[in-house]
């Protein structure tokens, strides 16, 4: 379906206003909501295109600025060394509790949004994959889709690099969809096995998908992009969201 022009709201969090970009179906009615967590670069053009694609399948998509405390409202980083270095530095500058508080704020906003049906899921890419994983620990979040989620196996998200994501897996009650690239150096086989085993031990409902791809194979900018694989996975993800949230 067609979507409305992109809009935004500045959601209030304990650490300040968080620009949250909104993509909505251009149709009457209430729709399930999806929180889309970006890579370390915030809301870039590829992330906007992903959000638009999902919204066109009948979802309200909210893309929060993950580093809002340290950036201008709506600021995005370039896909270059400077942008990468800045995004990676902020990943372990920000407090873990602030990531979780941001998620809580977006959930509360979506629950009060008149265009939202009240059902909420989460999707994330890279850093965002880890944030979607943690978002699924909230009872209101019924499913999480995690594209090559970084740092879960190392427990290194946030200031101090000592997150508790693996330990909190039993708090996840919705079904997860975990997607990985076998040639991704950031989450090697040993790391993927740690996550798989922890999810299995906790009797989490999840599906597990590994493909021949490098890190960022979904991003339609850069040499690692795999268009055919991305098309396949977008179809899988939209079907998963429809099954879990509609």
PyMOL commands that set and color helices and strands:
alter all, ss='L'
color gray80, all
select helices_A, chain A and resi 45-55+68-70+81-91+96-112+127-135+169-171+189-201+227-245
alter helices_A, ss='H'
color red, helices_A
select strands_A, chain A and resi 7-13+16-23+31-37+59-64+116-125+141-147+175-181+206-211
alter strands_A, ss='S'
color yellow, strands_A
deselect
rebuild
show_as cartoon
